Amino acid sequence: MDLGIKGRVALITGASGGMGLATAKLLSEEGVLLVLSDMDQQQLEKACAELPGKPLLVAADMTRQDQVDNLIKQGEATFGKVDIVVHTAGVTGAKGDPLELSDEDYLEAYNTDFFSSVRVARAAIPNMRKRGWGRFVCITSENAVQPYWEEAVYNVAKAALAAFIKNLSYKEAAHGVLCNTVAPAFIASAMTDGMMKKRAEELGVSFDEAIKSFLDEERPGIVQKRRGTVEEVAAAIALLVSERGSFINGSNIRVDGGSVQAVQN
């Protein structure tokens, strides 16, 4: 299927691995020019070494507006524009009793998982408006609508992010800029690998047994009984940034295998 975005320019954050890198691979196959960013330049170069074409690789700290601004400026200086933003960078943050977590714990997750999207939007969307076309996609989580008790800092940051992107969508569509979120759940990634390794150690079982017990006990809505893949998330992102997704705005697309057991987003 032709997504109608050949020649478009996409900025992808968190591009050294996981959903960011999978999205970069998929969009490159569609003829999209890439601006890829993560915290570590060497890691970014290593991860993206086999991507076709000549993506622009720029290390940037999403918690700093000056570095975000510079990232967009470099993309526009190199390719003449940035049409698409896919913001995947984020952290899981501290875990524990919501009342025992510190202000710093909450602020770390809020600053990285929520406020970074505000910074990127400030830097990228004004020029999208001028050109009359743009796509802005952020990664939320099932936690934004189905919070888990010990993950309060992550829950509130992702809920704020979902509300912010919905807020943007109301006015930006009039300028041709569509704003949406994708909400994954239990995707095979470094993050869930770490979760399952820890669970395996605590229960004294194998890695695969830890996944099975977690699905049975903690995620009964995932009736497929497996983790999702980053490629499955990337496919949803690709639709949202394409011409095929030109009437999708202010939506939260779940890629969660049914983990969220509610009708509303």
Backbone torsions as a table, in degrees:
resi	resn	phi	psi	omega
1	MET	NA	126.6	177.0
2	ASP	-78.3	119.2	-178.6
3	LEU	-82.9	-5.7	175.6
4	GLY	71.5	27.2	-177.1
5	ILE	-125.1	18.1	175.8
6	LYS	-59.7	130.8	-179.6
7	GLY	89.0	-9.3	173.9
8	ARG	-70.7	160.5	179.8
9	VAL	-115.8	125.4	-177.4
10	ALA	-118.4	131.0	168.2
11	LEU	-95.4	127.1	177.0
12	ILE	-123.4	122.6	175.8
13	THR	-94.9	160.5	-176.5
14	GLY	63.4	37.3	-168.4
15	ALA	-87.1	0.4	-178.1
16	SER	-75.6	-11.1	-178.9
17	GLY	-174.9	-176.1	174.1
18	GLY	56.2	-137.8	-176.4
19	MET	-64.8	-34.5	-179.8
20	GLY	-63.7	-48.7	-179.3
21	LEU	-67.7	-40.3	178.4
22	ALA	-62.0	-38.9	177.9
23	THR	-67.7	-39.6	177.5
24	ALA	-59.8	-43.9	179.5
25	LYS	-62.3	-44.6	-177.3
26	LEU	-67.8	-43.8	-179.2
27	LEU	-68.6	-33.3	177.7
28	SER	-63.5	-34.1	177.0
29	GLU	-66.2	-23.1	178.5
30	GLU	-90.1	5.4	178.5
31	GLY	81.8	19.7	178.7
32	VAL	-83.4	138.2	174.9
33	LEU	-84.8	141.8	-167.1
34	LEU	-119.6	135.5	165.9
35	VAL	-114.4	115.4	-172.5
36	LEU	-117.6	137.1	-175.2
37	SER	-138.2	148.8	171.0
38	ASP	-161.0	-177.9	-174.1
39	MET	-73.2	-37.2	-171.1
40	ASP	-111.4	118.8	-176.5
41	GLN	-63.1	-44.5	-177.9
42	GLN	-64.9	-43.4	178.6
43	GLN	-63.9	-39.7	178.9
44	LEU	-62.9	-45.5	180.0
45	GLU	-63.7	-40.0	179.1
46	LYS	-65.7	-45.6	-177.2
47	ALA	-65.7	-33.9	-172.4
48	CYS	-100.6	9.5	-173.5
49	ALA	-60.6	-31.2	-175.4
50	GLU	-97.3	4.6	177.4
51	LEU	-70.4	141.6	179.2
52	PRO	-70.4	163.6	179.1
53	GLY	72.7	-160.2	-179.5
54	LYS	-127.4	78.7	177.8
55	PRO	-65.1	147.0	174.1
56	LEU	-84.5	123.4	-176.8
57	LEU	-110.8	119.6	-174.8
58	VAL	-135.0	116.8	174.2
59	ALA	-72.8	135.0	179.9
60	ALA	-154.7	146.5	176.9
61	ASP	-98.0	113.1	-175.7
62	MET	-69.3	-8.3	177.4
63	THR	-87.4	0.7	-178.8
64	ARG	-121.0	118.9	-177.7
65	GLN	-62.0	-36.6	-178.9
66	ASP	-63.7	-37.5	179.0
67	GLN	-73.5	-35.2	175.6
68	VAL	-65.3	-44.7	178.0
69	ASP	-58.8	-43.8	180.0
70	ASN	-64.0	-37.7	178.6
71	LEU	-59.8	-47.8	178.7
72	ILE	-65.0	-42.4	180.0
73	LYS	-62.0	-40.0	178.7
74	GLN	-66.3	-40.5	177.5
75	GLY	-62.1	-44.4	-178.7
76	GLU	-71.0	-33.8	177.6
77	ALA	-68.3	-34.5	-178.2
78	THR	-79.5	-45.6	-172.4
79	PHE	-111.7	-6.2	178.6
80	GLY	89.2	-8.6	-177.6
81	LYS	-173.3	165.6	164.8
82	VAL	-132.2	111.8	-176.0
83	ASP	-91.0	-30.8	-169.2
84	ILE	-131.2	135.6	170.0
85	VAL	-121.7	127.8	171.5
86	VAL	-120.9	105.7	-172.9
87	HIS	-100.7	101.0	-178.0
88	THR	-107.5	-11.5	-175.8
89	ALA	-62.0	139.9	178.9
90	GLY	179.1	175.3	178.3
91	VAL	-132.4	157.6	175.8
92	THR	-82.9	-29.8	177.0
93	GLY	79.2	-179.1	-178.3
94	ALA	-71.5	153.8	178.6
95	LYS	-126.2	152.9	178.0
96	GLY	145.9	-168.1	178.4
97	ASP	-58.2	123.7	-176.9
98	PRO	-55.0	-30.3	-178.1
99	LEU	-87.0	-12.6	179.2
100	GLU	-98.7	-14.4	176.1
101	LEU	-69.7	143.0	-173.7
102	SER	-82.9	166.4	173.1
103	ASP	-56.6	-40.7	-179.3
104	GLU	-62.4	-36.7	177.5
105	ASP	-61.5	-47.0	-180.0
106	TYR	-65.6	-41.6	-176.7
107	LEU	-67.8	-35.1	178.4
108	GLU	-60.4	-50.0	-179.5
109	ALA	-67.0	-41.0	-179.5
110	TYR	-63.2	-42.8	-177.2
111	ASN	-66.9	-39.2	-176.0
112	THR	-87.7	-46.0	-173.6
113	ASP	-84.3	-29.1	178.6
114	PHE	-105.4	-60.5	-168.3
115	PHE	-67.3	-24.4	176.5
116	SER	-60.3	-35.0	179.4
117	SER	-67.4	-34.4	175.7
118	VAL	-63.2	-43.9	-179.7
119	ARG	-62.6	-44.3	-179.0
120	VAL	-66.9	-40.5	178.4
121	ALA	-61.6	-43.9	178.1
122	ARG	-57.0	-40.6	-174.5
123	ALA	-78.9	-35.5	-170.0
124	ALA	-98.7	-38.9	-168.7
125	ILE	-69.7	-38.5	-179.2
126	PRO	-52.7	-41.4	178.8
127	ASN	-75.7	-28.1	172.3
128	MET	-62.0	-43.5	178.4
129	ARG	-56.1	-47.1	-178.0
130	LYS	-60.1	-35.6	-178.7
131	ARG	-84.8	-13.8	177.0
132	GLY	78.1	17.8	178.6
133	TRP	-156.3	134.9	175.6
134	GLY	-172.8	157.7	175.2
135	ARG	-134.8	131.3	-179.3
136	PHE	-130.6	112.1	-175.9
137	VAL	-125.3	129.2	176.4
138	CYS	-119.5	154.7	178.9
139	ILE	-96.6	117.7	172.4
140	THR	-97.7	-126.9	-178.5
141	SER	-176.9	160.9	169.2
142	GLU	-56.3	-28.6	-177.5
143	ASN	-62.5	-20.3	179.9
144	ALA	-66.6	-27.3	-178.3
145	VAL	-122.2	-14.6	179.5
146	GLN	-132.8	73.8	-173.0
147	PRO	-71.3	146.5	177.5
148	TYR	-107.2	139.4	-165.8
149	TRP	-51.7	-44.8	-172.4
150	GLU	-88.4	2.9	-175.5
151	GLU	-115.9	40.1	-172.1
152	ALA	-59.2	-41.6	-176.1
153	VAL	-65.2	-38.2	178.3
154	TYR	-71.4	-42.5	-179.6
155	ASN	-56.7	-51.2	-173.7
156	VAL	-70.4	-34.5	178.9
157	ALA	-67.6	-42.1	-179.3
158	LYS	-72.4	-33.5	175.5
159	ALA	-64.9	-41.0	177.1
160	ALA	-63.4	-40.8	178.8
161	LEU	-61.8	-44.9	179.1
162	ALA	-60.0	-42.0	179.9
163	ALA	-67.2	-39.3	-179.7
164	PHE	-63.3	-45.3	-178.4
165	ILE	-67.8	-37.7	174.3
166	LYS	-61.0	-41.6	179.1
167	ASN	-60.8	-46.1	178.0
168	LEU	-58.5	-38.6	-171.6
169	SER	-62.7	-27.5	-174.9
170	TYR	-60.4	-41.7	-174.5
171	LYS	-104.4	-29.8	-173.3
172	GLU	-68.8	-28.3	-179.5
173	ALA	-61.7	-27.6	177.7
174	ALA	-64.0	-21.1	178.8
175	HIS	-101.8	8.2	-179.4
176	GLY	84.1	11.1	-179.2
177	VAL	-105.6	116.0	-177.7
178	LEU	-101.3	133.8	-174.9
179	CYS	-122.4	124.7	-177.4
180	ASN	-145.2	168.7	174.3
181	THR	-127.1	156.3	173.4
182	VAL	-121.4	131.3	-175.5
183	ALA	-117.2	96.4	177.8
184	PRO	-82.4	165.4	172.7
185	ALA	-148.1	132.4	175.0
186	PHE	48.0	59.2	177.5
187	ILE	-91.1	141.2	176.2
188	ALA	-64.7	111.4	-174.1
189	SER	-158.7	173.1	177.7
190	ALA	-59.3	-36.3	-179.0
191	MET	-64.2	-50.5	-178.1
192	THR	-75.4	-25.8	172.5
193	ASP	-59.3	-45.7	179.5
194	GLY	-62.7	-41.9	177.9
195	MET	-59.4	-44.1	-175.3
196	MET	-75.6	-32.0	175.3
197	LYS	-65.0	-42.5	178.0
198	LYS	-64.0	-42.7	179.3
199	ARG	-63.5	-41.6	179.6
200	ALA	-60.8	-41.8	178.8
201	GLU	-65.7	-43.1	-178.8
202	GLU	-65.4	-36.9	-177.2
203	LEU	-92.7	-11.2	-178.2
204	GLY	68.3	38.8	-179.0
205	VAL	-126.7	175.9	178.4
206	SER	-75.8	166.8	178.0
207	PHE	-58.4	-47.7	-179.2
208	ASP	-64.6	-37.5	177.7
209	GLU	-67.4	-33.8	177.1
210	ALA	-64.1	-41.8	177.9
211	ILE	-62.8	-46.0	-178.1
212	LYS	-61.6	-45.1	-178.7
213	SER	-67.8	-35.5	178.4
214	PHE	-64.4	-44.8	178.2
215	LEU	-61.7	-43.3	-178.4
216	ASP	-67.2	-41.5	-171.6
217	GLU	-93.7	-35.0	-171.3
218	GLU	-109.1	-23.7	-176.7
219	ARG	-133.5	61.8	-176.4
220	PRO	-64.0	-20.0	179.7
221	GLY	-70.2	-19.8	179.1
222	ILE	-84.9	84.6	-174.1
223	VAL	-75.7	-12.1	175.2
224	GLN	-73.7	-14.9	175.0
225	LYS	57.8	49.3	174.9
226	ARG	-156.7	164.6	170.3
227	ARG	-79.1	151.2	172.9
228	GLY	-76.4	173.5	178.6
229	THR	-114.8	156.0	178.3
230	VAL	-64.8	-28.7	177.9
231	GLU	-66.4	-34.0	177.5
232	GLU	-68.3	-35.5	175.5
233	VAL	-69.5	-43.2	-179.3
234	ALA	-60.0	-34.9	179.8
235	ALA	-63.7	-40.1	177.5
236	ALA	-66.6	-41.5	177.9
237	ILE	-61.3	-44.5	-178.9
238	ALA	-58.9	-40.1	176.8
239	LEU	-61.3	-45.7	-176.3
240	LEU	-65.0	-32.1	-178.2
241	VAL	-90.4	1.2	-173.9
242	SER	-95.9	173.3	170.6
243	GLU	-70.8	-25.1	178.1
244	ARG	-66.5	-24.4	179.9
245	GLY	-102.0	30.8	-170.9
246	SER	-74.4	-4.9	175.6
247	PHE	-119.2	22.7	175.9
248	ILE	-109.5	114.7	-177.4
249	ASN	-147.9	136.0	-179.8
250	GLY	69.8	22.2	-176.6
251	SER	-102.0	156.2	172.5
252	ASN	-116.8	108.0	-176.9
253	ILE	-91.8	115.6	178.4
254	ARG	-81.6	131.9	169.8
255	VAL	-124.4	73.5	-167.2
256	ASP	-132.0	8.6	178.4
257	GLY	62.5	15.2	-178.4
258	GLY	91.4	13.4	-177.7
259	SER	-59.6	-41.7	177.8
260	VAL	-78.9	116.5	-173.7
261	GLN	-100.3	55.4	-179.8
262	ALA	-144.1	158.5	179.9
263	VAL	-78.3	-45.5	-176.3
264	GLN	-73.5	151.1	171.9
265	ASN	-72.9	NA	NA
